[in-house]
């Protein structure tokens, strides 16, 4: 092991001191006694320096004790380490102060919890939102101060992948918890009362307007059908066009009501089992009845070991989604074309989709297909009876079932719409 220069000097000093005591002992004819005294003095000197070091470490300062030998180097190194620590501490304190100032300026409520869910710090927005008090609530458990049952259950489950929405003090809050550090958590919350009210008003308006429009349209459709039977050849074509538009308007209203119901519904109940084979056979039979043999429609269900996998969720919502996909394929595929409804089970989950040999879609339109009332070709869509809402319904249903929609299409070569359900929502 290589010796440091300071240790070498200390050994030289020790050797010189012991040689001096050896010489004195030789003169006095008592070598062992004087060597023992020399070692004892050396030990006492080091114990004294250790005591001085202990005092200095308890209250470090720029002034270090006057020492010689290796102790001078020890004090120098410790003082340099002390300076670096002070510098790092000042830097950390500055960063912490900046962080606190920035979080205090945030409009979102921010709370820091320790591993016991006790409050360590919160900003003014959290103080106002949850009626917290700095002098008495620091150190208190958060679930003792926010006693909303949904929040308490959310905290106990410790599953923070999704944010939590809950009412408190006549307001609606969205809250998320982010684990960090050694068992600590960062709570971020904001008031979404106004947004929620606007969303409720929008849904109520769509639902109410749709219901109110349905009655006059039903009356109009009845009179138009009556007039079609009585009309002469001159006005049959205009009456037929009017009839088609009322049917289309009824379809739009029905789909708007479906969307409003989906948006206002509670979370999907994943305890309910949906048999894929039964579901797809029902959708297939409905499509064949609607199509009246104008296309070649095929149903393919791939199974493992002869068993069909299941999904979990709402049977009716999933039926609505797959029915919309198949209806779209029928609508935009020329007569005599091929349409395939398929299901396959794989390692990551279940894929259910619809493939057609229709007109196809340009790439730039694909990202916007699930927007409400978005049409690739408005003229063609109206001619085929499209509403622009079918894929919006599909996307909404899939979102509620933690699934995703993937679209592959090329003009003139058809389209494929795949619904990907993760493994956690199937029982292969």
C-alpha positions as CSV (number, residue, x, y, z in Angstrom):
1,X,0.0,0.0,0.0
2,X,1.5,3.4,-1.0
3,X,2.1,5.8,1.8
4,X,0.9,9.4,1.6
5,X,3.5,12.2,1.9
6,X,1.9,13.3,5.2
7,X,2.1,9.8,6.7
8,X,5.8,9.5,5.6
9,X,6.6,12.7,7.4
10,X,4.7,11.5,10.5
11,X,6.8,8.2,10.4
12,X,10.0,10.2,10.0
13,X,8.9,12.4,13.0
14,X,8.1,9.3,15.1
15,X,11.4,7.7,14.2
16,X,13.3,10.8,15.1
17,X,11.5,11.1,18.4
18,X,12.2,7.5,19.3
19,X,15.8,7.8,18.3
20,X,16.1,10.8,20.5
21,X,14.6,8.9,23.4
22,X,17.0,5.9,22.6
23,X,20.0,8.2,22.9
24,X,18.7,9.7,26.2
25,X,18.1,6.1,27.5
26,X,21.6,5.0,26.5
27,X,23.1,8.0,28.3
28,X,21.1,7.2,31.4
29,X,21.6,3.4,31.0
30,X,17.8,2.9,30.9
31,X,16.9,2.4,27.3
32,X,13.6,0.5,27.8
33,X,12.2,3.0,30.3
34,X,12.9,6.0,28.0
35,X,11.6,4.2,24.9
36,X,8.4,3.5,26.9
37,X,8.2,7.1,28.0
38,X,8.7,8.2,24.4
39,X,5.8,6.1,23.2
40,X,3.6,7.2,26.1
41,X,4.3,10.9,25.2
42,X,3.5,10.1,21.5
43,X,0.2,8.4,22.5
44,X,-0.8,11.2,24.9
45,X,0.0,13.8,22.2
46,X,-2.3,12.0,19.7
47,X,-5.1,11.6,22.2
48,X,-4.9,15.3,22.9
49,X,-5.1,16.0,19.1
50,X,-8.1,13.6,18.8
51,X,-9.8,15.6,21.6
52,X,-9.1,18.9,19.8
53,X,-10.4,17.4,16.6
54,X,-13.6,16.2,18.3
55,X,-14.2,19.8,19.6
56,X,-13.5,21.3,16.2
57,X,-15.9,18.8,14.5
58,X,-18.7,19.7,16.9
59,X,-18.4,23.4,15.8
60,X,-16.3,23.7,12.6
61,X,-14.8,27.1,11.8
62,X,-12.1,28.7,9.8
63,X,-9.7,28.6,12.8
64,X,-8.2,25.2,13.2
65,X,-6.0,24.2,16.2
66,X,-2.2,24.7,15.9
67,X,-0.8,21.3,15.3
68,X,2.2,19.7,13.6
69,X,2.7,16.5,11.7
70,X,-0.1,14.5,10.2
71,X,-2.7,16.3,12.2
72,X,-2.1,19.5,10.3
73,X,-2.9,17.6,7.0
74,X,-6.0,16.0,8.7
75,X,-7.3,19.4,9.7
76,X,-6.6,20.8,6.2
77,X,-8.5,18.0,4.4
78,X,-11.4,18.2,6.9
79,X,-11.7,21.9,6.5
80,X,-11.7,21.7,2.7
81,X,-14.4,19.0,2.9
82,X,-16.4,21.3,5.3
83,X,-16.1,24.2,2.8
84,X,-17.3,22.0,-0.1
85,X,-20.3,20.8,2.1
86,X,-21.2,24.4,3.0
87,X,-21.1,25.4,-0.6
88,X,-23.2,22.4,-1.7
89,X,-25.7,23.1,1.2
90,X,-26.0,26.8,0.1
91,X,-26.6,25.7,-3.5
92,X,-29.2,23.1,-2.4
93,X,-30.9,25.7,-0.2
94,X,-31.0,28.1,-3.1
95,X,-32.5,25.5,-5.4
96,X,-35.0,24.5,-2.7
97,X,-36.0,28.2,-2.2
98,X,-36.5,28.6,-5.9
99,X,-38.6,25.5,-6.1
100,X,-40.8,26.6,-3.2
101,X,-41.2,30.0,-4.7
102,X,-42.1,28.5,-8.1
103,X,-44.6,26.0,-6.6
104,X,-46.1,28.7,-4.4
105,X,-46.8,30.7,-7.6
106,X,-48.4,27.7,-9.4
107,X,-52.2,28.0,-9.8
108,X,-52.4,24.2,-9.0
109,X,-52.6,23.0,-5.4
110,X,-49.3,21.2,-4.5
111,X,-48.8,19.1,-1.4
112,X,-45.7,17.0,-0.4
113,X,-46.3,13.9,1.7
114,X,-43.8,11.7,3.5
115,X,-43.9,7.9,3.7
116,X,-46.6,8.0,6.3
117,X,-48.8,10.2,4.2
118,X,-48.1,13.1,6.5
119,X,-48.0,16.6,5.1
120,X,-44.5,18.1,4.9
121,X,-45.3,21.1,2.8
122,X,-48.0,22.7,0.7
123,X,-48.4,25.9,-1.4
124,X,-51.0,28.7,-1.0
125,X,-53.2,27.2,-3.7
126,X,-53.5,24.0,-1.7
127,X,-54.1,26.0,1.5
128,X,-57.1,27.7,-0.2
129,X,-58.5,24.6,-2.0
130,X,-58.4,22.2,1.0
131,X,-58.6,24.8,3.8
132,X,-55.2,23.9,5.2
133,X,-53.3,25.8,8.0
134,X,-49.5,26.0,8.0
135,X,-49.1,26.2,11.8
136,X,-51.3,23.2,12.7
137,X,-51.6,20.9,9.6
138,X,-47.9,20.3,8.8
139,X,-47.2,16.8,10.1
140,X,-50.9,15.7,10.0
141,X,-52.0,12.8,7.9
142,X,-53.6,14.0,4.7
143,X,-56.6,11.6,5.0
144,X,-57.4,13.1,8.4
145,X,-57.8,16.5,6.7
146,X,-59.4,15.5,3.4
147,X,-62.1,13.1,4.5
148,X,-63.7,12.5,1.1
149,X,-64.3,8.7,0.8
150,X,-63.2,8.5,-2.9
151,X,-59.9,10.3,-2.0
152,X,-59.3,8.1,1.1
153,X,-59.9,4.9,-1.0
154,X,-57.6,6.2,-3.7
155,X,-54.9,6.9,-1.2
156,X,-55.2,3.5,0.4
157,X,-55.1,1.5,-2.9
158,X,-51.9,3.4,-3.8
159,X,-52.7,2.9,-7.5
160,X,-51.8,6.3,-9.0
161,X,-51.8,5.5,-12.7
162,X,-55.0,7.5,-13.3
163,X,-55.9,10.8,-11.8
164,X,-58.9,11.0,-9.4
165,X,-62.0,13.2,-9.8
166,X,-64.0,13.9,-6.7
167,X,-66.2,16.7,-5.2
168,X,-65.2,18.7,-2.2
169,X,-66.6,21.9,-0.7
170,X,-69.1,22.2,-3.6
171,X,-66.3,22.0,-6.1
172,X,-65.1,19.3,-8.4
173,X,-61.4,18.5,-8.2
174,X,-59.0,16.5,-10.3
175,X,-56.1,15.2,-8.3
176,X,-53.0,13.2,-9.2
177,X,-50.3,11.6,-6.9
178,X,-46.7,11.1,-8.0
179,X,-44.4,8.9,-5.9
180,X,-40.8,10.1,-5.7
181,X,-37.7,9.8,-3.4
182,X,-37.8,7.5,-0.5
183,X,-41.5,6.8,0.0
184,X,-42.5,10.4,-0.6
185,X,-45.5,11.6,-2.7
186,X,-46.3,14.8,-4.6
187,X,-50.0,15.7,-4.8
188,X,-51.1,18.0,-7.6
189,X,-54.8,19.1,-7.8
190,X,-56.8,21.7,-9.7
191,X,-60.3,22.9,-9.7
192,X,-62.3,21.7,-12.8
193,X,-65.7,22.9,-11.6
194,X,-66.2,25.3,-14.5
195,X,-65.0,22.8,-17.1
196,X,-67.2,20.1,-15.6
197,X,-70.2,22.5,-15.6
198,X,-69.6,23.4,-19.3
199,X,-69.2,19.8,-20.2
200,X,-72.4,18.9,-18.4
201,X,-74.2,21.8,-20.2
202,X,-72.9,20.6,-23.6
203,X,-74.0,17.0,-23.0
204,X,-77.4,18.1,-21.6
205,X,-77.9,20.4,-24.6
206,X,-77.0,17.7,-27.1
207,X,-79.2,15.1,-25.3
208,X,-82.2,17.5,-24.9
209,X,-81.9,19.0,-28.4
210,X,-81.7,15.5,-29.9
211,X,-84.8,14.3,-28.0
212,X,-86.7,17.4,-29.0
213,X,-85.8,17.0,-32.6
214,X,-86.8,13.4,-32.8
215,X,-90.5,14.0,-32.4
216,X,-91.0,16.5,-35.3
217,X,-88.8,14.3,-37.5
218,X,-90.9,11.3,-36.7
219,X,-94.0,13.2,-37.7
220,X,-92.4,14.5,-40.9
221,X,-91.3,11.0,-41.8
222,X,-94.8,9.7,-41.4
223,X,-96.3,12.4,-43.6
224,X,-93.6,11.9,-46.2
225,X,-94.2,8.2,-46.4
226,X,-97.9,8.9,-46.7
227,X,-97.3,11.4,-49.5
228,X,-95.0,9.0,-51.4
229,X,-97.9,6.5,-51.7
230,X,-100.3,9.2,-53.0
231,X,-97.9,11.3,-55.1
232,X,-97.6,11.2,-58.9
233,X,-94.4,10.6,-60.8
234,X,-93.4,14.3,-60.9
235,X,-92.8,14.7,-57.2
236,X,-91.8,11.1,-56.2
237,X,-88.1,11.9,-56.7
238,X,-88.1,15.1,-54.5
239,X,-90.1,13.2,-51.9
240,X,-87.6,10.3,-51.9
241,X,-84.8,12.8,-51.4
242,X,-86.6,14.4,-48.5
243,X,-87.2,10.9,-47.0
244,X,-83.5,10.0,-47.3
245,X,-82.5,13.2,-45.5
246,X,-85.0,12.7,-42.7
247,X,-83.7,9.1,-42.3
248,X,-80.2,10.5,-42.2
249,X,-81.2,13.2,-39.6
250,X,-82.7,10.5,-37.5
251,X,-79.5,8.5,-37.6
252,X,-77.5,11.6,-36.6
253,X,-79.8,12.3,-33.7
254,X,-79.6,8.6,-32.6
255,X,-75.8,8.7,-32.7
256,X,-75.7,12.0,-30.8
257,X,-77.8,10.5,-28.1
258,X,-75.5,7.4,-28.0
259,X,-72.5,9.7,-27.6
260,X,-74.2,11.7,-24.9
261,X,-75.0,8.5,-23.0
262,X,-71.4,7.3,-23.3
263,X,-70.0,10.6,-22.0
264,X,-72.4,10.7,-19.0
265,X,-72.2,7.0,-18.1
266,X,-70.3,5.7,-15.1
267,X,-67.1,3.8,-15.5
268,X,-67.3,0.5,-17.2
269,X,-67.9,-2.5,-15.0
270,X,-65.0,-4.9,-15.7
271,X,-66.6,-7.7,-13.7
272,X,-68.9,-8.4,-16.5
273,X,-67.7,-11.0,-19.1
274,X,-68.2,-10.5,-22.8
275,X,-68.0,-13.6,-24.9
276,X,-66.3,-12.6,-28.2
277,X,-67.8,-15.3,-30.3
278,X,-71.4,-14.5,-29.2
279,X,-70.8,-10.8,-29.7
280,X,-69.2,-11.0,-33.2
281,X,-71.8,-13.5,-34.4
282,X,-74.6,-11.1,-33.4
283,X,-72.8,-8.2,-35.2
284,X,-72.2,-10.4,-38.2
285,X,-75.9,-11.5,-38.5
286,X,-77.1,-7.9,-38.2
287,X,-74.7,-6.7,-40.9
288,X,-75.7,-9.6,-43.3
289,X,-79.4,-8.6,-42.8
290,X,-78.6,-5.0,-43.5
291,X,-76.3,-5.8,-46.5
292,X,-78.8,-8.1,-48.3
293,X,-76.0,-10.1,-50.0
294,X,-74.5,-7.0,-51.8
295,X,-71.0,-7.9,-50.4
296,X,-69.0,-11.0,-49.5
297,X,-68.9,-10.7,-45.7
298,X,-66.8,-13.2,-43.7
299,X,-66.4,-13.8,-40.0
300,X,-63.1,-15.3,-38.8
301,X,-62.4,-16.0,-35.1
302,X,-58.9,-17.4,-34.3
303,X,-58.9,-19.4,-31.1
304,X,-56.2,-21.1,-29.0
305,X,-56.8,-24.7,-28.0
306,X,-60.3,-24.5,-29.4
307,X,-61.4,-22.0,-26.8
308,X,-62.6,-18.4,-27.4
309,X,-61.1,-15.6,-25.2
310,X,-63.4,-13.2,-23.4
311,X,-63.4,-9.5,-22.9
312,X,-64.6,-7.6,-19.8
313,X,-66.9,-4.6,-19.9
314,X,-70.1,-3.5,-21.5
315,X,-71.6,-5.9,-24.0
316,X,-73.9,-3.3,-25.5
317,X,-71.1,-0.7,-25.9
318,X,-68.8,-3.1,-27.6
319,X,-71.6,-4.3,-29.9
320,X,-72.3,-0.7,-30.8
321,X,-68.6,-0.1,-31.6
322,X,-68.1,-3.2,-33.8
323,X,-71.4,-2.7,-35.5
324,X,-70.4,0.9,-36.5
325,X,-67.1,-0.4,-37.9
326,X,-68.9,-3.1,-40.0
327,X,-71.6,-0.7,-41.1
328,X,-69.0,1.8,-42.3
329,X,-67.2,-1.0,-44.3
330,X,-70.5,-1.9,-46.0
331,X,-71.3,1.7,-46.7
332,X,-67.9,2.5,-48.3
333,X,-67.2,-0.8,-50.2
334,X,-68.6,-1.2,-53.7
335,X,-71.1,-3.9,-54.3
336,X,-69.5,-7.3,-54.7
337,X,-66.5,-6.3,-52.6
338,X,-65.0,-8.3,-49.7
339,X,-65.5,-7.5,-46.0
340,X,-63.9,-9.5,-43.2
341,X,-64.7,-9.3,-39.5
342,X,-61.9,-11.0,-37.5
343,X,-60.7,-11.7,-34.0
344,X,-57.3,-13.0,-32.9
345,X,-55.7,-13.7,-29.5
346,X,-52.0,-13.0,-29.0
347,X,-49.4,-12.6,-26.3
348,X,-50.3,-9.0,-25.5
349,X,-54.1,-9.2,-25.7
350,X,-56.9,-9.5,-28.2
351,X,-57.3,-7.8,-31.6
352,X,-60.8,-7.4,-33.1
353,X,-61.2,-5.7,-36.4
354,X,-62.9,-5.1,-39.8
355,X,-61.1,-5.3,-43.1
356,X,-62.7,-4.2,-46.4
357,X,-61.7,-3.9,-50.1
358,X,-63.4,-0.5,-50.3
359,X,-62.3,2.9,-51.7
360,X,-59.6,3.4,-49.0
361,X,-58.5,6.6,-47.3
362,X,-55.5,9.0,-47.9
363,X,-52.9,9.0,-45.1
364,X,-53.4,12.6,-44.1
365,X,-57.1,12.0,-43.2
366,X,-56.5,9.0,-40.9
367,X,-55.5,11.0,-37.7
368,X,-58.8,13.0,-37.9
369,X,-61.2,10.2,-38.7
370,X,-62.4,9.8,-35.1
371,X,-63.3,13.5,-34.8
372,X,-67.0,14.3,-34.7
373,X,-68.5,15.1,-38.1
374,X,-65.2,14.8,-39.9
375,X,-65.6,13.5,-43.4
376,X,-63.0,12.6,-46.0
377,X,-65.4,13.4,-48.8
378,X,-68.5,15.2,-47.6
379,X,-70.4,14.6,-50.9
380,X,-69.7,10.8,-50.9
381,X,-70.5,10.6,-47.2
382,X,-73.9,12.2,-47.6
383,X,-74.6,10.0,-50.6
384,X,-73.8,6.9,-48.6
385,X,-75.8,8.0,-45.6
386,X,-72.8,8.7,-43.4
387,X,-73.2,10.9,-40.3
388,X,-69.6,11.5,-39.3
389,X,-70.2,10.2,-35.8
390,X,-69.7,6.4,-36.2
391,X,-65.9,6.4,-35.6
392,X,-66.3,8.9,-32.7
393,X,-68.5,6.5,-31.0
394,X,-66.0,3.6,-31.7
395,X,-63.1,5.7,-30.2
396,X,-65.2,6.6,-27.2
397,X,-66.2,3.0,-26.4
398,X,-62.6,1.8,-26.8
399,X,-61.3,4.5,-24.5
400,X,-63.8,3.4,-21.9
401,X,-62.5,-0.1,-22.2
402,X,-58.8,0.9,-22.2
403,X,-58.4,-0.2,-25.8
404,X,-57.0,1.6,-28.8
405,X,-58.0,1.9,-32.5
406,X,-55.4,1.4,-35.3
407,X,-56.3,2.3,-38.9
408,X,-54.5,1.1,-42.0
409,X,-55.7,2.3,-45.3
410,X,-54.6,3.0,-48.8
411,X,-56.7,4.6,-51.6
412,X,-58.1,2.0,-54.0
413,X,-56.9,-0.9,-51.8
414,X,-59.3,-0.9,-48.9
415,X,-59.0,-0.3,-45.1
416,X,-58.4,-2.2,-41.9
417,X,-59.7,-1.0,-38.5
418,X,-58.2,-2.9,-35.6
419,X,-59.3,-2.6,-32.0
420,X,-56.5,-3.6,-29.6
421,X,-57.5,-4.8,-26.2
422,X,-54.7,-5.2,-23.6
423,X,-54.1,-8.6,-22.0
424,X,-55.3,-7.4,-18.6
425,X,-58.8,-7.1,-20.0
426,X,-59.0,-10.6,-21.5
427,X,-58.8,-14.1,-20.0
428,X,-56.9,-16.1,-22.5
